[in-house]
Amino acid sequence: MRVLGLDPAAAGPTGYGIVESDGRSCRMLHYGALRVARKRQEESGGAALAEVHALLGRLIAEYRPQVVAVESVFAALNMKTALRLAEVRGVVLLAAEQHGLPVHSYSPREIKASVAGHGNASKEQMQVMVRALLALSETPQPADAADALAVALCHLQAEQTRRRFGLPAASTAERVLARAARTSC
């Protein structure tokens, strides 16, 4: 399975990473972070969104992932940042839909717990764990790219667990409802 992991950003770089798994091991195919020039952002409100969309189109065409995994919007953000992040996330959903790819969302805590073993892992801990899990010779930089690789690894682990126990594929809505039920008790 090949996964395009994304760490969408409201103001900073949008991280991306492509990870492939044969069911036994994972390997990194490509990663990076898209930073839109401040001047370009100021010229047009949609410039950053257009660049993210173009990047996703190129990555999907070149690497042919079977699924897109994306970090969900963090609820504790201020409203302005949350809205900007939702716009980037909308572009991600659009690009995936245009290429017929399913999208799975994971909260920052889910990703950290899956990759580092606990939901409060620091950026540095995440980078070290991503490096170790993918047997990389260098720590992935910038941190946004490492985060995107972590999102892809999180999805691969979730998918492996689902298959191992014969569980049906959970939609984002089902996971959100399950999470809400756990936190409301």
N, C-alpha and C positions, 0 to 999 in steps of 0.2 A: 504494500500500500504506500502510496506517495501522498504526502500532506503538505499543503501550503499553509504555514502558520503566520499569523499576522498580529502585530501589536500596534493598533491604530493610535495615532496621536492627534491631539487638538492643536498644539502649537509646535512641538518638537518633531523629530523625525518619526516616520512610520516604519517600524521594523518589519522585516519579512525573512522567512527562512523556509527552505524546502527540505524535508526529511523523508527518507524512504526506509521502510521496514520489510524484512522478509519473514517476520514472525519470531525470529530469534534475536536479531540484532538490528540496530538502526544506524543509518549513515546520513551525514549531512551532504546535500547536493549543492546548495547555494544559500547564501544569506547576505544581508545588508540592511541599510536603512536609507529611506528617501527623505532628504531634507529639502524643502522648497525654499528658495531664496526669499528673504524678507521683502525685497523690492517687488518680486513677482506677486507675492501675497497681497501687497498693498495696492498693486495695479488692478487686481481683480479678486473679488471675494470667492470666486470659484476656481481660481488658479491651482490651489493646492489640491482640491478635489479632482480636477482634471488630470493633474500629474499622478495622483494615486491611482486613478482609473486606468491611465495609460500604462503605468508600471504593472498593475495586476494583469492587464491584457497580455503584456509581453511575457511575464513570468508563467502564466497559464499556457500560452502558446509554446513556449520553449520547454518547460518541464513537465507538462501534462499531469498535474496532480489529479487525484481522484476525489479529493475533498479539501475544503477550506476550513481551517480552525482559527477562530478569532477570539481575542480577549474581549470580554463583555465590558460594558460601560460601568465604571466604578461609581456606586451610588452616593458616596460621600463627597464627590466633586462639587465645586460651586456650579451654579446653574449655567453660566456662560460657557465654562469649560465642558460641561456635560453636553450642552447643545452642539458645540463644535465637534466633539468626539462622536456624537450621534450622526452628524453629517458625514464624517469619514466612514463610519460604520455602514451608513446607507450606501456609499459608493462601493464598499466591499461587497455588500449583499447584491447590488446591481451587477457588478462584474462577475460574481459567481453565478448568478442566475443567467446572465448572457451566455455563459459557457456550460450551462447545465450541471453545475457542481453543487452538491449539498454543502451547507454551512453549519458548523457546530460551534457554539459559544461556551466559553469557560470563564469563570470569575477569576480574578487575580489570586484569591486564596486557594481555589481548586488547582490552579496551575502550580503554585508554589508547593502545595502539599504533594502533588503528584511527582514533581521533579526533585524537590529538595527534602521532602519528608515532613515538612511542617509549613503551615499557611502563613507564617510570619517571616519567611526567609528574606534576607536582604538582597539587593541587586547583585552584590559581589558573590554571595552564596549561590545565587541562581546561575551566574556566569560560570563559576567553578563547576557546578553540577552539570550544566549543559556541556561544558568541555569534557568532563569525565564520561558522561553517558554516550557522547558521540565520538569519543576517542580522538578529539581534535588536538593538534600539536600546539595550538595557541588559543588563548581565551578569546571568544568571539567579542568583537567590538563593532559598533558601540553597544551599550547595554540594551538598547532597543532591539537590536538584531538578536542578541542572546535571548531576550524575552520572547521574540517571535519563534525562535527555535524551541523554546520551552513550551510554548502553546502547541506546537506540532507534536512534541514528545508527549504532552499531556493527552492529546487526542489519541495518539497511538496506544498509550497505556490504557485509556478508557475503552478503546475498541478491543484491545486484547482481552481485557477483563470481561467485557460483554460477551465475546465469543467463547471464552473459556467456560463461562457459566451458562451459556445458551440463553442469554437474556435478549429480549427484543431491542432493536435500536431505539433509543430514547430521543424524542424530539426535544428541541430547546424548551418548548412550552411544558412538556412533562417534567423536565429537570427543574425548571423554575418553580412549578407547582410543588414538587417534592421538597425542594429547598425551603420554600415558604412554609410548608407543613412542619418541617423540622424546627424552624426558628420560631414558629408560633406556639409550640408546646411548652 
